[in-house]
Amino acid sequence: MSSRWIAYLYLLLAMLGAGSTVVVSKLVSASLPPFTATAIRFGMALPLLLILMYWRGSAWPRPSRHDWIILLLQAGAGSVGYTVLLLAGIRWSSAASAGVLMGTLPAVSSVLALLLLRESLQWRQGLALLLCSVGALMVSVRTGSGLSFGRADELAGNGLILLAVACEALFILLNRRLRQPLSPLVLSSFLCGLGLLLALPAALLEWQGSWQVSTAALLGLAYYAAVPTVLGFVLWYAGAARVAAGEAALFTALMPVSALLFAAGVLQEAIRPSQLSGMACVLVALLLQVLPVRRRAGPAAGVGRGRAQ
């Protein structure tokens, strides 16, 4: 098998693992409160990341005060905020709806970049944002005798999931503000450790003397820590190192698709036509943002496409 096809396999498996997190979150949220589940997840993943760093011979850098602040903000938003909001939201929503909403991440990132960093919004990004808005609206629509929205708790759950996506988008934007570049493995280890420290105080406040924790929840957290968090990291960067950035970005479109398939296959959720319509909108929006822009024929344009490919 060629190196390119091996890379495609790695990226495919990484996105399948990412899509499975919505199913795991649904199982975990039924048994554990969100901060407690988040702390357990990071507590399980951190030793695995440290072992991986030791095996790779990665050295611990010494971030500046500025970078420590950025890392704390990233851990609060992208590690703790994302996980807690997803766990809280999916308790009221469905895994299928969560999968579609998570696919809006690139569009939400573009909006935050416009609002916080004053970056320009290109027409493709604007169209992608419109499609994602329609897709997010469709997952809350019920069809029957007429169009109507779902229950209030389901709408609240979808809102929390969108806030989780916004936290992940903020994490991506904050990463640009780091003055000292960190390798993905070192960054993941830093954020996992900081996320554990930030989640522990709130987890202690959730303690009520005893828990009835299901075996499925504990196995789900172990899976969450080992597969999407650690193995997903290894697979994604191993695949991304073998292909162009544009090719790797295309595989992100598989994440909401795999989430929808897992929701139907594992949780036996009935997939509504409105959710499929929302998925179609989100996929088109993703492709608009990751596909390279074709330029008019000419010497400069030809060179540009060659580099992109």
C-alpha positions as CSV (number, residue, x, y, z in Angstrom):
1,M,0.0,0.0,0.0
2,S,1.4,3.4,-1.0
3,S,2.2,6.1,1.6
4,R,-0.7,8.2,0.4
5,W,-3.3,5.5,0.9
6,I,-1.8,4.7,4.4
7,A,-2.2,8.4,5.2
8,Y,-5.8,8.3,4.0
9,L,-6.5,5.3,6.3
10,Y,-5.0,7.1,9.3
11,L,-7.0,10.2,8.7
12,L,-10.2,8.1,8.2
13,L,-9.7,6.3,11.4
14,A,-8.9,9.5,13.3
15,M,-12.2,11.1,12.1
16,L,-14.2,7.9,12.9
17,G,-12.8,8.1,16.4
18,A,-13.8,11.8,16.6
19,G,-17.3,11.1,15.4
20,S,-17.7,8.3,18.0
21,T,-17.2,10.9,20.9
22,V,-20.8,12.0,20.6
23,V,-22.0,8.4,21.3
24,V,-19.6,8.1,24.2
25,S,-20.7,11.4,25.6
26,K,-24.3,10.3,25.4
27,L,-23.5,7.2,27.5
28,V,-21.3,9.0,30.0
29,S,-23.7,12.0,30.5
30,A,-26.4,9.6,31.6
31,S,-24.3,8.4,34.6
32,L,-21.8,11.1,35.6
33,P,-22.1,14.9,36.0
34,P,-20.1,16.9,33.3
35,F,-17.1,18.2,35.4
36,T,-16.6,14.9,37.0
37,A,-16.6,13.1,33.7
38,T,-14.2,15.7,32.2
39,A,-11.8,15.3,35.1
40,I,-11.8,11.5,34.9
41,R,-11.3,11.7,31.1
42,F,-8.2,13.9,31.5
43,G,-6.9,11.9,34.4
44,M,-7.0,8.8,32.2
45,A,-5.5,10.5,29.1
46,L,-2.6,12.4,30.8
47,P,-0.5,9.4,31.7
48,L,-0.9,8.0,28.2
49,L,0.3,11.3,26.7
50,L,3.2,11.5,29.1
51,I,4.3,8.0,28.2
52,L,4.0,8.9,24.5
53,M,6.2,12.0,25.1
54,Y,8.8,9.9,26.9
55,W,8.8,7.4,24.0
56,R,9.2,10.1,21.4
57,G,11.9,11.9,23.5
58,S,9.9,15.2,23.6
59,A,11.4,17.8,25.8
60,W,9.2,20.0,28.1
61,P,9.5,23.7,26.9
62,R,9.4,26.7,29.3
63,P,6.6,28.9,28.1
64,S,6.7,32.6,28.8
65,R,4.1,34.2,31.1
66,H,2.2,35.3,28.0
67,D,2.0,31.8,26.7
68,W,1.0,30.4,30.1
69,I,-2.0,32.7,30.1
70,I,-2.9,31.6,26.5
71,L,-2.5,27.9,27.5
72,L,-4.8,28.4,30.5
73,L,-7.4,30.1,28.3
74,Q,-7.1,27.3,25.7
75,A,-7.5,24.6,28.4
76,G,-10.5,26.4,29.9
77,A,-12.2,26.8,26.5
78,G,-11.1,24.0,24.3
79,S,-10.5,21.3,26.9
80,V,-12.8,21.9,29.8
81,G,-15.5,24.2,28.3
82,Y,-15.9,22.0,25.1
83,T,-16.2,18.7,27.0
84,V,-18.4,20.0,29.8
85,L,-20.8,21.8,27.4
86,L,-21.0,18.8,25.1
87,L,-21.7,16.4,27.9
88,A,-24.4,18.8,29.4
89,G,-26.0,19.5,26.0
90,I,-26.1,15.9,24.7
91,R,-28.0,14.8,27.8
92,W,-31.0,16.7,26.4
93,S,-30.3,16.5,22.7
94,S,-29.6,13.5,20.5
95,A,-26.3,12.2,19.4
96,A,-27.3,12.6,15.7
97,S,-28.1,16.3,16.2
98,A,-24.8,16.8,18.1
99,G,-22.9,15.2,15.2
100,V,-24.4,17.7,12.8
101,L,-23.8,20.7,15.0
102,M,-20.2,19.7,15.6
103,G,-19.6,20.0,11.9
104,T,-20.2,23.7,12.1
105,L,-16.8,24.2,13.7
106,P,-15.0,25.8,10.7
107,A,-17.8,28.3,10.1
108,V,-18.0,29.2,13.8
109,S,-14.2,29.7,13.8
110,S,-14.5,32.1,10.9
111,V,-17.2,34.2,12.7
112,L,-15.0,34.4,15.9
113,A,-12.0,35.4,13.8
114,L,-14.1,38.2,12.3
115,L,-15.4,39.4,15.6
116,L,-12.3,39.0,17.8
117,L,-9.4,39.3,15.4
118,R,-11.0,41.6,12.8
119,E,-10.1,39.1,10.0
120,S,-11.9,39.5,6.7
121,L,-14.7,37.2,5.8
122,Q,-14.5,35.8,2.2
123,W,-17.5,35.0,0.1
124,R,-16.9,31.2,0.5
125,Q,-16.8,31.6,4.3
126,G,-19.9,33.7,4.3
127,L,-21.8,31.1,2.2
128,A,-20.5,28.4,4.5
129,L,-21.7,30.3,7.5
130,L,-25.2,30.6,6.0
131,L,-25.3,26.9,5.1
132,C,-24.2,26.0,8.6
133,S,-26.9,28.2,10.1
134,V,-29.5,26.5,8.0
135,G,-28.1,23.1,9.0
136,A,-28.1,23.9,12.7
137,L,-31.7,25.1,12.4
138,M,-32.8,22.0,10.6
139,V,-31.6,19.6,13.4
140,S,-34.2,21.2,15.7
141,V,-37.1,21.0,13.2
142,R,-39.8,18.3,13.5
143,T,-41.8,17.3,10.5
144,G,-45.3,15.8,10.6
145,S,-48.5,17.6,10.0
146,G,-46.4,20.7,9.7
147,L,-43.0,22.1,10.5
148,S,-42.4,22.7,14.2
149,F,-39.4,23.0,16.6
150,G,-38.5,20.3,19.1
151,R,-39.0,20.4,22.8
152,A,-37.6,23.2,24.9
153,D,-35.1,20.9,26.6
154,E,-33.9,19.6,23.2
155,L,-33.4,23.2,21.9
156,A,-31.5,24.0,25.1
157,G,-29.3,21.0,24.5
158,N,-28.6,22.0,21.0
159,G,-27.7,25.5,22.2
160,L,-25.2,24.1,24.7
161,I,-23.6,22.0,22.0
162,L,-23.2,25.1,19.8
163,L,-21.6,26.8,22.7
164,A,-19.2,23.8,23.0
165,V,-18.3,24.3,19.3
166,A,-17.7,28.0,20.0
167,C,-15.3,27.0,22.8
168,E,-13.4,24.7,20.4
169,A,-13.2,27.5,17.8
170,L,-11.9,29.9,20.5
171,F,-9.2,27.3,21.3
172,I,-8.1,27.2,17.6
173,L,-7.9,31.0,17.5
174,L,-6.0,31.3,20.8
175,N,-3.4,28.8,19.4
176,R,-2.4,31.6,16.9
177,R,-1.4,33.8,19.8
178,L,1.2,31.5,21.2
179,R,4.6,33.1,20.9
180,Q,6.6,29.9,21.3
181,P,5.4,27.2,18.8
182,L,4.7,23.9,20.5
183,S,4.5,20.5,18.9
184,P,1.0,18.9,18.8
185,L,2.1,16.2,21.3
186,V,3.5,18.7,23.8
187,L,0.5,21.0,23.4
188,S,-1.9,18.2,23.9
189,S,-0.1,17.1,27.1
190,F,0.0,20.7,28.5
191,L,-3.7,21.2,27.8
192,C,-4.7,17.8,29.2
193,G,-2.8,18.5,32.4
194,L,-4.2,22.1,32.7
195,G,-7.7,20.8,31.9
196,L,-7.5,18.3,34.7
197,L,-6.5,21.0,37.2
198,L,-9.3,23.3,36.0
199,A,-11.9,20.6,36.1
200,L,-11.1,19.1,39.5
201,P,-12.4,21.9,41.8
202,A,-15.8,21.9,40.0
203,A,-15.8,18.1,40.1
204,L,-15.4,18.2,43.8
205,L,-18.4,20.5,44.1
206,E,-20.4,17.9,42.2
207,W,-19.5,15.2,44.7
208,Q,-22.6,14.1,46.6
209,G,-21.2,11.3,48.7
210,S,-21.9,8.5,46.4
211,W,-22.4,7.8,42.7
212,Q,-24.2,5.1,40.8
213,V,-21.7,5.0,38.0
214,S,-22.5,2.5,35.3
215,T,-19.9,0.2,33.8
216,A,-20.8,1.6,30.3
217,A,-19.9,5.1,31.5
218,L,-16.5,4.1,32.9
219,L,-15.7,2.1,29.8
220,G,-16.8,5.0,27.7
221,L,-14.5,7.4,29.6
222,A,-11.6,5.0,29.2
223,Y,-12.4,4.8,25.4
224,Y,-12.7,8.6,25.2
225,A,-9.3,9.0,26.8
226,A,-7.4,6.3,24.9
227,V,-9.0,6.4,21.4
228,P,-10.2,9.9,20.4
229,T,-7.8,11.8,22.7
230,V,-4.5,9.9,22.4
231,L,-4.8,7.4,19.5
232,G,-6.8,10.0,17.5
233,F,-3.9,12.4,17.9
234,V,-1.4,9.9,16.8
235,L,-3.4,8.8,13.7
236,W,-4.3,12.4,12.6
237,Y,-0.8,13.8,12.7
238,A,0.7,10.6,11.2
239,G,-1.7,10.9,8.3
240,A,-1.4,14.7,8.0
241,A,2.4,14.5,7.8
242,R,2.1,12.3,4.6
243,V,-0.3,14.5,2.5
244,A,-1.0,18.1,1.8
245,A,-2.8,20.2,4.3
246,G,-5.8,20.6,2.0
247,E,-6.2,16.9,1.6
248,A,-6.1,16.3,5.3
249,A,-8.7,19.1,5.9
250,L,-11.1,17.3,3.6
251,F,-11.3,14.4,6.0
252,T,-12.8,16.6,8.7
253,A,-16.0,16.4,6.7
254,L,-16.2,12.7,7.8
255,M,-16.5,13.6,11.5
256,P,-20.2,14.6,11.5
257,V,-21.0,11.8,9.0
258,S,-19.4,9.2,11.3
259,A,-21.2,10.7,14.3
260,L,-24.6,10.3,12.5
261,L,-23.8,6.7,11.6
262,F,-22.7,5.9,15.2
263,A,-25.8,7.4,16.6
264,A,-28.0,5.3,14.3
265,G,-25.9,2.1,14.6
266,V,-24.9,2.1,18.3
267,L,-27.6,4.1,20.0
268,Q,-30.3,3.0,17.6
269,E,-31.5,6.6,17.2
270,A,-34.0,7.2,14.4
271,I,-32.5,9.7,12.0
272,R,-35.0,12.4,11.0
273,P,-35.2,13.8,7.4
274,S,-34.5,17.2,8.9
275,Q,-31.2,15.9,10.4
276,L,-30.2,14.5,7.1
277,S,-31.0,17.9,5.5
278,G,-28.9,19.6,8.1
279,M,-26.1,17.2,7.6
280,A,-26.1,18.0,3.8
281,C,-25.9,21.7,4.5
282,V,-23.0,21.3,6.9
283,L,-21.1,19.0,4.5
284,V,-21.4,21.5,1.7
285,A,-20.3,24.3,4.1
286,L,-17.2,22.2,5.1
287,L,-16.3,21.5,1.5
288,L,-16.6,25.2,0.7
289,Q,-14.0,26.0,3.3
290,V,-11.5,23.3,2.8
291,L,-11.5,22.9,-1.0
292,P,-8.8,25.0,-2.7
293,V,-9.9,28.0,-4.7
294,R,-9.5,27.5,-8.4
295,R,-7.9,30.5,-10.2
296,R,-8.0,31.5,-13.8
297,A,-5.5,29.8,-16.1
298,G,-2.1,31.4,-16.3
299,P,1.5,30.8,-15.2
300,A,1.0,32.1,-11.6
301,A,-2.3,30.2,-11.1
302,G,-0.8,27.0,-12.4
303,V,2.1,27.3,-9.9
304,G,-0.3,28.0,-7.1
305,R,-2.4,25.0,-7.7
306,G,0.7,22.8,-7.9
307,R,1.8,23.9,-4.5
308,A,-1.6,23.4,-3.1
309,Q,-1.8,19.9,-4.4
